[in-house]
Amino acid sequence: MNYKAFAFTSCTLFSTIMSAYGENKHSSPNIIFILCDDMGYGDLGCYGQPFIQTPNLDTMAAEGMRFTQAYAGSPVSAPSRATFMTGQHTGHCEVRGNREYWKNVPTITYGNNEEYSIVGQHPYDPEHIILPEIMKDNGYTTGMFGKWAGGYEGSCSTPNKRGIDEYFGYICQFQAHLYYPNFLNRYSKSLGDTAITRIIMEENIQYPMYGIDYYKRPQYSADIIHQKAMEWLDKQNEKQPFFGIFTYTLPHAELVQPNDSIVDKYKSIFKSDKNFQGSEGSRYNAITNVHAQFAGMITRLDTYVGEILAKLKEKKLDNNTLVIFSSDNGPHEEGGADPTFFGRDGKLRGLKRQCHEGGIRIPFIARWPGHVPAGTINEHVCAFYDLMPTFCELIGIKDYQRKYSNKNKSIDYFDGISFASTLLGKKQHKKHKFLYWEFEETNQIAVRMDNWKLVVKKGIPQLYNLSTDLHEDKNIALQYPDIVKQMINIIYREHIPSPYFKVTLPQL
């Protein structure tokens, strides 16, 4: 099925009719999804973080809805983003891990720095529609700024081929290990780009990627990407609805940023800070004051969020724009990061790359003045793959599964359930019978069914009751064999084998 053939949608029809009567305002809500990188459940003040200041996100929570049982799609970046884009969990979607495509390719030189000629991750299935394509099909202009991680350069799945009008950031998440990179990627329909291009950071490449002179590089990617996002947002108006995906890399390692008042403030707070010696192969440079750097990165991200919300108010788009903030997975300990120091797991067990709660339960805040009830704390259980049906319902698409399923394939899954009713302060009529995760790198599978949580490590199942054991300390699999069997049956039903990403299934 050619999804891009849906050219004359109800939204477009509505706009055409209203224009004929002299009305230029659209009725569909604008949507901005802000996705940060490796932020733990307990990293924000509104989630109990005592050390790091996040006034804008705390205000966003006070003015909107804060979720306490929201989940990422995976315990690492690329597959987590894939669940958001595809509406599928990791037992079904094409991308289930951080499979790289930059290894063993010829290198090219920028300045004196050798770089890979192709960079990026495993591509999304080109026959399965993704969320920006749906939004485009329904009259939206689309912009994405930050990490893509949904296909390598030149592959079948890059932003220009998947419904994105304007893109600026990192196609490859490995490249995103450098905050002062040799290049960033761009696709701009408005500038006449026909493919993804590399924008060389001319001032950065005068200095090496690794070593003390690296810190002479002046072009900081997080600030540049945010600036591009704000330029795009400033061009939006009431005539056409917009869909923005702002996938900031903060606070992912490496822990580095410009030396300004944000960092200086935390250096004065953390007197007994520690250092990190660096890891050249992982593109993590040596740093000093890791606690101050990490805290500063979250506060810097918080500042970005404040500027986004202020811009919406300035342009009088505030009341017609749903803004959601979240993280792609749980906290990391790479590049010198110290999640224990900050209590970053929010009293949850596990980190990034683990299917315990700490690796997948994430902060999730929604704000839409006049629609999302202010000051609400919600315990609704949801996951990233619920965002596709939620956005579809909010913009008026009826039966998105029937409309966008690929009839040419024998298997085509959408796994999400809309929680639009929850966002609007109404009773949630339909809930998940279970949530599902699998992850090849650590050979783990997880299922949540009500308050039961099954974690399978290398084929060995462990059962926990989250209502009494949120930290997942007590394995009660032997006491509840019927529950274990029921949840293992879910695994066998939901897992579709992948030639690229393999996990060990538990014995029936």
Kinemage of the C-alpha trace (Angstrom):
@kinemage 1
@onewidth
@group {chain A} dominant
@subgroup {mainchain}
@vectorlist {calphas} color= white
{ca met a 1} P 0.000 0.000 0.000
{ca asn a 2} L 1.281 3.467 -0.859
{ca tyr a 3} L 0.487 5.423 2.304
{ca lys a 4} L 1.515 8.679 0.703
{ca ala a 5} L -1.392 8.334 -1.738
{ca phe a 6} L -3.825 9.516 0.942
{ca ala a 7} L -3.636 13.074 -0.326
{ca phe a 8} L -7.067 14.547 0.246
{ca thr a 9} L -7.886 13.940 3.874
{ca ser a 10} L -10.689 15.210 6.043
{ca cys a 11} L -8.326 17.748 7.617
{ca thr a 12} L -7.315 19.095 4.211
{ca leu a 13} L -10.940 19.166 3.107
{ca phe a 14} L -11.889 21.110 6.223
{ca ser a 15} L -9.122 23.654 5.586
{ca thr a 16} L -10.185 24.068 1.965
{ca ile a 17} L -13.818 24.672 2.864
{ca met a 18} L -12.973 27.133 5.612
{ca ser a 19} L -10.598 29.040 3.331
{ca ala a 20} L -13.438 29.452 0.857
{ca tyr a 21} L -15.364 31.234 3.579
{ca gly a 22} L -12.396 33.440 4.481
{ca glu a 23} L -11.353 31.476 7.571
{ca asn a 24} L -7.627 30.716 7.864
{ca lys a 25} L -7.505 29.064 11.271
{ca his a 26} L -7.305 25.292 11.459
{ca ser a 27} L -9.214 23.260 14.024
{ca ser a 28} L -6.734 20.433 14.600
{ca pro a 29} L -4.429 20.660 17.615
{ca asn a 30} L -0.732 21.245 17.128
{ca ile a 31} L 1.449 18.601 18.793
{ca ile a 32} L 5.027 18.818 20.069
{ca phe a 33} L 6.720 15.720 21.477
{ca ile a 34} L 9.908 16.522 23.405
{ca leu a 35} L 12.012 13.411 23.923
{ca cys a 36} L 15.207 13.659 25.926
{ca asp a 37} L 17.935 11.031 26.170
{ca asp a 38} L 18.619 8.721 29.138
{ca met a 39} L 16.747 10.701 31.802
{ca gly a 40} L 15.712 8.567 34.739
{ca tyr a 41} L 12.294 8.548 36.384
{ca gly a 42} L 13.634 10.515 39.356
{ca asp a 43} L 15.692 13.153 37.551
{ca leu a 44} L 13.188 16.031 37.706
{ca gly a 45} L 12.137 18.113 40.665
{ca cys a 46} L 8.470 17.257 40.097
{ca tyr a 47} L 9.420 13.558 40.367
{ca gly a 48} L 11.311 14.071 43.618
{ca gln a 49} L 14.839 15.021 42.483
{ca pro a 50} L 16.407 17.006 45.376
{ca phe a 51} L 19.618 18.269 43.735
{ca ile a 52} L 18.814 19.355 40.181
{ca gln a 53} L 16.767 22.455 39.428
{ca thr a 54} L 14.082 22.027 36.754
{ca pro a 55} L 11.726 24.983 37.236
{ca asn a 56} L 10.220 24.954 33.738
{ca leu a 57} L 9.392 21.257 33.682
{ca asp a 58} L 8.053 21.512 37.229
{ca thr a 59} L 5.800 24.344 36.046
{ca met a 60} L 4.782 22.309 33.004
{ca ala a 61} L 3.714 19.508 35.347
{ca ala a 62} L 1.804 21.972 37.555
{ca glu a 63} L 0.010 23.314 34.487
{ca gly a 64} L -0.675 19.881 33.040
{ca met a 65} L -0.679 16.158 33.804
{ca arg a 66} L 2.199 14.178 35.311
{ca phe a 67} L 2.133 10.422 34.703
{ca thr a 68} L 3.586 8.032 37.268
{ca gln a 69} L 3.301 4.755 35.333
{ca ala a 70} L 4.388 5.678 31.813
{ca tyr a 71} L 6.878 3.454 30.020
{ca ala a 72} L 9.415 3.814 27.245
{ca gly a 73} L 9.266 1.316 24.415
{ca ser a 74} L 12.664 -0.190 25.196
{ca pro a 75} L 15.564 0.168 27.659
{ca val a 76} L 17.734 1.760 24.904
{ca ser a 77} L 17.386 4.528 22.386
{ca ala a 78} L 16.756 3.298 18.825
{ca pro a 79} L 14.083 0.668 19.584
{ca ser a 80} L 12.372 2.915 22.110
{ca arg a 81} L 12.004 5.610 19.462
{ca ala a 82} L 10.859 2.942 17.000
{ca thr a 83} L 7.904 2.018 19.210
{ca phe a 84} L 6.835 5.677 19.259
{ca met a 85} L 7.196 5.988 15.495
{ca thr a 86} L 5.532 2.683 14.530
{ca gly a 87} L 2.900 2.135 17.227
{ca gln a 88} L 4.365 -1.332 17.777
{ca his a 89} L 6.078 -2.957 20.753
{ca thr a 90} L 9.505 -4.549 20.408
{ca gly a 91} L 8.137 -8.031 19.820
{ca his a 92} L 6.671 -6.790 16.541
{ca cys a 93} L 8.546 -3.771 15.205
{ca glu a 94} L 11.488 -3.948 12.820
{ca val a 95} L 13.938 -2.027 15.050
{ca arg a 96} L 14.564 -3.807 18.362
{ca gly a 97} L 18.110 -2.740 19.212
{ca asn a 98} L 20.943 -0.309 18.511
{ca arg a 99} L 22.199 -2.154 15.426
{ca glu a 100} L 24.907 -0.002 13.801
{ca tyr a 101} L 25.749 0.533 10.129
{ca trp a 102} L 28.912 2.638 10.449
{ca lys a 103} L 31.283 -0.222 11.182
{ca asn a 104} L 33.688 -1.516 8.504
{ca val a 105} L 32.986 1.278 6.022
{ca pro a 106} L 35.568 3.599 4.380
{ca thr a 107} L 36.515 6.697 6.337
{ca ile a 108} L 36.653 10.319 5.235
{ca thr a 109} L 38.547 13.226 6.761
{ca tyr a 110} L 37.278 16.478 8.266
{ca gly a 111} L 40.248 18.611 9.200
{ca asn a 112} L 42.553 16.032 10.756
{ca asn a 113} L 39.637 13.929 12.022
{ca glu a 114} L 38.704 10.619 10.468
{ca glu a 115} L 34.986 9.951 10.196
{ca tyr a 116} L 32.825 7.142 8.843
{ca ser a 117} L 31.436 7.532 5.326
{ca ile a 118} L 28.083 6.031 6.355
{ca val a 119} L 26.517 6.399 9.800
{ca gly a 120} L 23.257 5.344 11.379
{ca gln a 121} L 21.149 2.528 12.761
{ca his a 122} L 18.858 -0.194 11.449
{ca pro a 123} L 16.054 1.343 9.321
{ca tyr a 124} L 12.339 1.265 10.004
{ca asp a 125} L 10.347 -1.114 7.831
{ca pro a 126} L 9.526 0.949 4.697
{ca glu a 127} L 6.227 -0.929 4.305
{ca his a 128} L 5.019 0.033 7.783
{ca ile a 129} L 3.745 3.589 8.122
{ca ile a 130} L 5.260 5.763 10.847
{ca leu a 131} L 3.739 8.622 12.810
{ca pro a 132} L 5.112 11.625 10.836
{ca glu a 133} L 3.695 10.094 7.650
{ca ile a 134} L 0.279 9.830 9.253
{ca met a 135} L 0.450 13.445 10.396
{ca lys a 136} L 1.547 14.594 6.928
{ca asp a 137} L -1.301 12.623 5.399
{ca asn a 138} L -3.724 14.560 7.589
{ca gly a 139} L -2.608 18.058 6.664
{ca tyr a 140} L 0.218 18.655 9.159
{ca thr a 141} L 3.581 20.247 8.514
{ca thr a 142} L 6.284 18.238 10.275
{ca gly a 143} L 9.623 19.084 11.828
{ca met a 144} L 12.121 16.923 13.694
{ca phe a 145} L 15.205 18.170 15.493
{ca gly a 146} L 17.713 15.988 17.318
{ca lys a 147} L 18.425 12.274 17.140
{ca trp a 148} L 16.863 10.191 14.346
{ca ala a 149} L 18.220 6.635 14.910
{ca gly a 150} L 15.645 5.191 12.491
{ca gly a 151} L 17.897 4.330 9.552
{ca tyr a 152} L 21.423 4.985 8.313
{ca glu a 153} L 22.405 7.580 5.709
{ca gly a 154} L 21.212 6.525 2.270
{ca ser a 155} L 18.921 3.807 3.614
{ca cys a 156} L 15.235 3.308 2.883
{ca ser a 157} L 14.359 5.105 6.100
{ca thr a 158} L 15.693 8.622 6.578
{ca pro a 159} L 13.675 11.711 7.582
{ca asn a 160} L 13.249 12.935 3.986
{ca lys a 161} L 11.682 9.578 3.057
{ca arg a 162} L 9.486 9.216 6.145
{ca gly a 163} L 7.213 12.257 6.291
{ca ile a 164} L 9.545 14.894 7.760
{ca asp a 165} L 9.527 18.342 6.109
{ca glu a 166} L 12.366 19.850 8.112
{ca tyr a 167} L 15.101 17.935 9.964
{ca phe a 168} L 18.304 18.924 11.730
{ca gly a 169} L 20.357 16.804 14.091
{ca tyr a 170} L 22.112 13.452 14.331
{ca ile a 171} L 21.045 10.713 11.920
{ca cys a 172} L 23.284 8.365 13.939
{ca gln a 173} L 23.088 8.028 17.708
{ca phe a 174} L 26.745 6.941 17.906
{ca gln a 175} L 27.683 10.284 16.367
{ca ala a 176} L 25.645 11.867 19.143
{ca his a 177} L 28.247 10.709 21.665
{ca leu a 178} L 30.089 13.912 20.718
{ca tyr a 179} L 28.440 17.174 21.757
{ca tyr a 180} L 31.053 19.034 19.707
{ca pro a 181} L 30.766 16.911 16.523
{ca asn a 182} L 32.476 17.098 13.158
{ca phe a 183} L 29.135 17.357 11.388
{ca leu a 184} L 25.380 17.289 11.849
{ca asn a 185} L 22.718 16.183 9.372
{ca arg a 186} L 20.058 18.262 7.647
{ca tyr a 187} L 17.069 17.797 5.397
{ca ser a 188} L 15.113 20.941 4.569
{ca lys a 189} L 12.255 20.852 2.124
{ca ser a 190} L 12.042 24.640 2.268
{ca leu a 191} L 15.718 24.991 1.280
{ca gly a 192} L 15.308 22.589 -1.621
{ca asp a 193} L 17.197 19.617 -0.168
{ca thr a 194} L 16.504 16.359 -1.983
{ca ala a 195} L 18.339 14.102 0.460
{ca ile a 196} L 19.987 14.069 3.856
{ca thr a 197} L 23.131 16.192 3.812
{ca arg a 198} L 26.041 16.637 6.204
{ca ile a 199} L 26.527 20.112 7.628
{ca ile a 200} L 30.204 20.386 8.528
{ca met a 201} L 31.009 22.069 11.827
{ca glu a 202} L 33.846 24.106 10.331
{ca glu a 203} L 35.022 25.592 13.617
{ca asn a 204} L 34.981 22.226 15.407
{ca ile a 205} L 37.029 20.272 12.879
{ca gln a 206} L 40.017 22.541 13.466
{ca tyr a 207} L 40.537 20.578 16.690
{ca pro a 208} L 40.757 16.815 17.408
{ca met a 209} L 37.799 14.670 18.488
{ca tyr a 210} L 39.686 13.299 21.476
{ca gly a 211} L 42.066 14.853 23.979
{ca ile a 212} L 42.468 18.136 25.775
{ca asp a 213} L 42.215 20.229 22.601
{ca tyr a 214} L 38.735 18.831 21.976
{ca tyr a 215} L 37.448 21.398 24.456
{ca lys a 216} L 38.545 24.202 22.159
{ca arg a 217} L 35.699 23.266 19.838
{ca pro a 218} L 33.055 26.034 20.032
{ca gln a 219} L 30.021 24.578 18.185
{ca tyr a 220} L 27.875 22.817 20.825
{ca ser a 221} L 25.356 20.545 19.121
{ca ala a 222} L 22.600 20.683 21.745
{ca asp a 223} L 22.388 24.475 21.508
{ca ile a 224} L 22.562 24.409 17.696
{ca ile a 225} L 19.804 21.796 17.397
{ca his a 226} L 17.598 23.685 19.835
{ca gln a 227} L 18.164 26.899 17.880
{ca lys a 228} L 17.033 25.156 14.672
{ca ala a 229} L 13.957 23.802 16.458
{ca met a 230} L 13.077 27.282 17.692
{ca glu a 231} L 13.537 28.763 14.212
{ca trp a 232} L 11.117 26.163 12.848
{ca leu a 233} L 8.645 26.783 15.656
{ca asp a 234} L 8.811 30.526 15.085
{ca lys a 235} L 7.660 29.984 11.474
{ca gln a 236} L 4.501 28.147 12.519
{ca asn a 237} L 1.118 29.864 12.510
{ca glu a 238} L -2.605 29.237 12.802
{ca lys a 239} L -3.084 28.437 9.114
{ca gln a 240} L -1.712 24.879 9.152
{ca pro a 241} L -1.367 22.464 12.086
{ca phe a 242} L 2.160 21.405 12.961
{ca phe a 243} L 3.742 18.294 14.429
{ca gly a 244} L 7.139 18.770 16.068
{ca ile a 245} L 9.436 16.013 17.343
{ca phe a 246} L 12.247 17.513 19.429
{ca thr a 247} L 14.583 14.645 20.280
{ca tyr a 248} L 17.224 16.360 22.385
{ca thr a 249} L 20.360 14.371 23.241
{ca leu a 250} L 20.670 15.867 26.738
{ca pro a 251} L 21.514 14.463 29.294
{ca his a 252} L 23.142 11.553 27.440
{ca ala a 253} L 26.893 11.111 27.841
{ca glu a 254} L 29.364 12.607 27.101
{ca leu a 255} L 28.894 14.898 30.074
{ca val a 256} L 30.057 18.148 28.555
{ca gln a 257} L 28.635 21.566 27.787
{ca pro a 258} L 29.714 25.198 27.541
{ca asn a 259} L 31.223 26.642 30.694
{ca asp a 260} L 28.549 29.134 31.638
{ca ser a 261} L 26.500 30.156 34.644
{ca ile a 262} L 24.528 26.890 34.639
{ca val a 263} L 27.643 24.751 35.098
{ca asp a 264} L 29.344 27.232 37.431
{ca lys a 265} L 26.347 27.151 39.759
{ca tyr a 266} L 26.523 23.367 40.133
{ca lys a 267} L 30.305 23.400 40.518
{ca ser a 268} L 29.797 25.633 43.530
{ca ile a 269} L 27.240 23.173 44.945
{ca phe a 270} L 29.097 19.876 44.393
{ca lys a 271} L 32.333 20.598 46.240
{ca ser a 272} L 33.546 16.972 46.330
{ca asp a 273} L 32.837 16.205 42.686
{ca lys a 274} L 34.616 13.449 40.763
{ca asn a 275} L 36.267 13.152 37.359
{ca phe a 276} L 36.128 10.722 34.410
{ca gln a 277} L 39.246 9.590 32.540
{ca gly a 278} L 37.544 9.191 29.162
{ca ser a 279} L 36.943 6.374 26.686
{ca glu a 280} L 38.191 7.122 23.166
{ca gly a 281} L 36.528 4.115 21.501
{ca ser a 282} L 33.140 5.217 22.828
{ca arg a 283} L 33.816 8.861 21.942
{ca tyr a 284} L 33.680 9.960 25.566
{ca asn a 285} L 36.319 12.546 26.408
{ca ala a 286} L 37.819 12.944 29.852
{ca ile a 287} L 35.862 15.384 31.991
{ca thr a 288} L 36.039 17.011 35.384
{ca asn a 289} L 33.139 17.694 37.751
{ca val a 290} L 30.840 14.967 36.421
{ca his a 291} L 28.050 15.662 38.914
{ca ala a 292} L 28.014 19.359 38.043
{ca gln a 293} L 28.086 18.564 34.328
{ca phe a 294} L 25.227 16.102 34.550
{ca ala a 295} L 23.042 18.368 36.678
{ca gly a 296} L 23.822 21.278 34.371
{ca met a 297} L 22.757 19.302 31.307
{ca ile a 298} L 19.334 18.618 32.800
{ca thr a 299} L 18.902 22.250 33.825
{ca arg a 300} L 20.006 23.303 30.318
{ca leu a 301} L 17.359 20.991 28.852
{ca asp a 302} L 14.831 22.483 31.255
{ca thr a 303} L 15.739 25.914 29.895
{ca tyr a 304} L 15.037 24.692 26.354
{ca val a 305} L 11.587 23.503 27.439
{ca gly a 306} L 10.887 26.886 28.993
{ca glu a 307} L 11.806 28.622 25.745
{ca ile a 308} L 9.493 26.343 23.746
{ca leu a 309} L 6.540 27.068 26.004
{ca ala a 310} L 7.313 30.785 25.977
{ca lys a 311} L 7.425 30.810 22.167
{ca leu a 312} L 4.018 29.139 21.974
{ca lys a 313} L 2.596 31.802 24.268
{ca glu a 314} L 4.268 34.588 22.299
{ca lys a 315} L 2.736 33.332 19.062
{ca lys a 316} L -0.665 32.778 20.703
{ca leu a 317} L -0.488 29.071 19.849
{ca asp a 318} L -0.444 27.940 23.465
{ca asn a 319} L -4.097 26.969 23.835
{ca asn a 320} L -4.120 24.851 20.685
{ca thr a 321} L -0.862 22.976 21.229
{ca leu a 322} L -0.402 19.730 23.119
{ca val a 323} L 3.157 19.454 24.457
{ca ile a 324} L 4.431 16.150 25.842
{ca phe a 325} L 7.803 15.677 27.522
{ca ser a 326} L 9.430 12.313 28.157
{ca ser a 327} L 12.662 10.273 28.041
{ca asp a 328} L 13.635 7.411 25.734
{ca asn a 329} L 14.717 5.063 28.547
{ca gly a 330} L 16.070 4.990 32.071
{ca pro a 331} L 19.298 6.503 33.440
{ca his a 332} L 22.738 5.636 32.109
{ca glu a 333} L 26.130 5.303 33.806
{ca glu a 334} L 28.247 6.007 30.726
{ca gly a 335} L 30.841 8.730 30.329
{ca gly a 336} L 31.257 9.009 34.090
{ca ala a 337} L 27.575 9.465 34.953
{ca asp a 338} L 26.684 8.431 38.505
{ca pro a 339} L 22.976 7.577 38.842
{ca thr a 340} L 23.435 6.390 42.420
{ca phe a 341} L 24.623 9.825 43.548
{ca phe a 342} L 21.458 11.533 42.320
{ca gly a 343} L 19.114 8.715 43.298
{ca arg a 344} L 18.246 8.825 39.610
{ca asp a 345} L 16.284 5.602 39.450
{ca gly a 346} L 13.530 7.171 41.556
{ca lys a 347} L 13.701 4.167 43.909
{ca leu a 348} L 13.284 1.831 40.956
{ca arg a 349} L 15.566 -1.108 40.249
{ca gly a 350} L 17.700 -1.089 37.129
{ca leu a 351} L 19.258 1.279 34.617
{ca lys a 352} L 19.403 1.729 30.864
{ca arg a 353} L 19.650 -1.635 28.996
{ca gln a 354} L 17.637 -3.421 31.678
{ca cys a 355} L 13.965 -4.392 31.557
{ca his a 356} L 13.485 -3.762 35.261
{ca glu a 357} L 11.388 -0.701 36.097
{ca gly a 358} L 14.382 1.632 36.327
{ca gly a 359} L 15.311 0.953 32.712
{ca ile a 360} L 11.881 1.565 31.195
{ca arg a 361} L 9.651 3.617 33.524
{ca ile a 362} L 10.187 7.231 32.583
{ca pro a 363} L 9.034 10.794 33.332
{ca phe a 364} L 6.047 11.746 31.208
{ca ile a 365} L 4.363 15.159 31.342
{ca ala a 366} L 1.550 16.470 29.130
{ca arg a 367} L 0.389 20.091 28.893
{ca trp a 368} L -2.450 21.562 26.827
{ca pro a 369} L -4.135 24.576 28.470
{ca gly a 370} L -7.893 24.302 28.577
{ca his a 371} L -7.858 20.616 27.604
{ca val a 372} L -5.449 18.692 29.856
{ca pro a 373} L -6.480 19.299 33.487
{ca ala a 374} L -3.832 21.328 35.303
{ca gly a 375} L -2.054 19.927 38.335
{ca thr a 376} L -3.113 16.329 37.670
{ca ile a 377} L -1.136 13.281 38.741
{ca asn a 378} L -2.236 10.230 36.788
{ca glu a 379} L -1.482 6.545 37.392
{ca his a 380} L -2.664 5.358 33.970
{ca val a 381} L -0.336 2.644 32.617
{ca cys a 382} L 0.811 3.498 29.096
{ca ala a 383} L 3.781 3.043 26.759
{ca phe a 384} L 5.313 4.873 23.818
{ca tyr a 385} L 3.412 2.814 21.293
{ca asp a 386} L 0.193 4.320 22.676
{ca leu a 387} L 1.106 7.743 21.309
{ca met a 388} L 0.226 6.905 17.705
{ca pro a 389} L -3.420 6.011 18.430
{ca thr a 390} L -3.665 8.852 20.950
{ca phe a 391} L -2.527 11.474 18.456
{ca cys a 392} L -4.749 9.941 15.769
{ca glu a 393} L -7.799 10.234 18.003
{ca leu a 394} L -6.964 13.795 19.006
{ca ile a 395} L -6.713 14.958 15.391
{ca gly a 396} L -9.901 13.155 14.361
{ca ile a 397} L -8.694 10.035 12.536
{ca lys a 398} L -11.253 7.288 12.929
{ca asp a 399} L -10.048 3.670 12.872
{ca tyr a 400} L -6.410 4.431 12.079
{ca gln a 401} L -5.611 0.706 12.147
{ca arg a 402} L -7.957 -0.054 9.270
{ca lys a 403} L -6.865 2.988 7.303
{ca tyr a 404} L -3.119 2.501 7.660
{ca ser a 405} L -2.635 -1.253 7.927
{ca asn a 406} L -0.631 -2.713 5.077
{ca lys a 407} L -3.003 -5.105 3.347
{ca asn a 408} L -0.131 -6.525 1.269
{ca lys a 409} L 1.518 -8.083 4.315
{ca ser a 410} L 0.172 -11.090 6.164
{ca ile a 411} L 1.261 -9.603 9.508
{ca asp a 412} L 1.007 -5.914 10.296
{ca tyr a 413} L 0.697 -4.942 13.936
{ca phe a 414} L -0.375 -1.808 15.756
{ca asp a 415} L -0.112 -2.430 19.484
{ca gly a 416} L -1.084 0.881 21.029
{ca ile a 417} L -4.262 1.961 22.793
{ca ser a 418} L -5.320 5.608 22.720
{ca phe a 419} L -5.276 7.349 26.097
{ca ala a 420} L -6.763 10.573 24.727
{ca ser a 421} L -9.611 10.293 27.255
{ca thr a 422} L -7.080 10.216 30.086
{ca leu a 423} L -5.277 13.282 28.744
{ca leu a 424} L -8.557 15.172 28.554
{ca gly a 425} L -9.389 14.348 32.155
{ca lys a 426} L -12.032 11.742 31.370
{ca lys a 427} L -12.298 8.118 32.367
{ca gln a 428} L -10.033 5.808 30.374
{ca his a 429} L -12.386 3.264 28.819
{ca lys a 430} L -9.851 0.825 27.381
{ca lys a 431} L -6.650 -0.312 29.052
{ca his a 432} L -3.833 -2.666 28.199
{ca lys a 433} L -4.132 -6.274 29.266
{ca phe a 434} L -0.329 -6.309 29.237
{ca leu a 435} L 2.748 -4.337 28.158
{ca tyr a 436} L 5.648 -6.048 26.410
{ca trp a 437} L 9.400 -5.459 25.956
{ca glu a 438} L 12.306 -7.474 24.592
{ca phe a 439} L 15.961 -6.475 24.208
{ca glu a 440} L 18.672 -8.490 22.500
{ca glu a 441} L 21.811 -6.826 23.895
{ca thr a 442} L 21.203 -7.987 27.455
{ca asn a 443} L 18.956 -10.896 26.369
{ca gln a 444} L 15.958 -9.740 28.396
{ca ile a 445} L 12.189 -9.849 27.969
{ca ala a 446} L 9.592 -8.226 30.205
{ca val a 447} L 5.819 -8.338 30.522
{ca arg a 448} L 3.633 -6.244 32.799
{ca met a 449} L 0.125 -7.604 33.413
{ca asp a 450} L -1.850 -5.590 35.968
{ca asn a 451} L 0.638 -5.327 38.843
{ca trp a 452} L 2.476 -8.509 37.896
{ca lys a 453} L 5.868 -7.980 36.293
{ca leu a 454} L 7.743 -10.829 34.612
{ca val a 455} L 11.415 -10.251 33.729
{ca val a 456} L 13.111 -12.979 31.679
{ca lys a 457} L 16.924 -12.953 31.645
{ca lys a 458} L 18.590 -15.395 29.247
{ca gly a 459} L 15.449 -17.510 29.287
{ca ile a 460} L 15.043 -17.565 33.092
{ca pro a 461} L 11.784 -15.974 34.324
{ca gln a 462} L 11.523 -13.830 37.454
{ca leu a 463} L 8.147 -12.677 38.778
{ca tyr a 464} L 7.449 -9.581 40.882
{ca asn a 465} L 4.352 -7.916 42.302
{ca leu a 466} L 4.771 -4.186 41.729
{ca ser a 467} L 2.000 -3.287 44.164
{ca thr a 468} L 4.059 -4.630 47.082
{ca asp a 469} L 7.555 -4.764 45.593
{ca leu a 470} L 8.118 -1.781 43.318
{ca his a 471} L 11.892 -2.239 43.498
{ca glu a 472} L 11.565 -5.804 42.176
{ca asp a 473} L 13.601 -7.352 44.968
{ca lys a 474} L 11.604 -10.501 45.685
{ca asn a 475} L 11.283 -13.093 42.932
{ca ile a 476} L 8.017 -14.942 43.601
{ca ala a 477} L 7.939 -17.083 40.449
{ca leu a 478} L 7.877 -20.346 42.411
{ca gln a 479} L 4.888 -19.208 44.489
{ca tyr a 480} L 2.751 -18.297 41.484
{ca pro a 481} L 3.418 -20.830 38.694
{ca asp a 482} L 0.035 -20.207 37.057
{ca ile a 483} L 0.759 -16.479 36.721
{ca val a 484} L 4.203 -17.245 35.292
{ca lys a 485} L 2.688 -19.655 32.786
{ca gln a 486} L 0.072 -17.119 31.731
{ca met a 487} L 2.710 -14.451 31.160
{ca ile a 488} L 5.041 -16.811 29.312
{ca asn a 489} L 2.152 -17.615 26.999
{ca ile a 490} L 1.899 -13.887 26.274
{ca ile a 491} L 5.577 -13.883 25.284
{ca tyr a 492} L 5.108 -16.755 22.849
{ca arg a 493} L 2.078 -15.038 21.356
{ca glu a 494} L 3.672 -11.597 21.038
{ca his a 495} L 7.220 -12.444 19.965
{ca ile a 496} L 7.667 -12.491 16.190
{ca pro a 497} L 11.186 -13.796 15.410
{ca ser a 498} L 13.624 -11.294 13.905
{ca pro a 499} L 16.718 -12.203 11.871
{ca tyr a 500} L 18.532 -9.176 13.336
{ca phe a 501} L 17.498 -9.138 17.001
{ca lys a 502} L 17.307 -12.386 18.932
{ca val a 503} L 16.341 -13.190 22.502
{ca thr a 504} L 16.070 -16.413 24.483
{ca leu a 505} L 12.450 -17.352 25.144
{ca pro a 506} L 11.577 -18.973 28.483
{ca gln a 507} L 10.562 -22.605 28.502
{ca leu a 508} L 6.852 -23.261 28.429
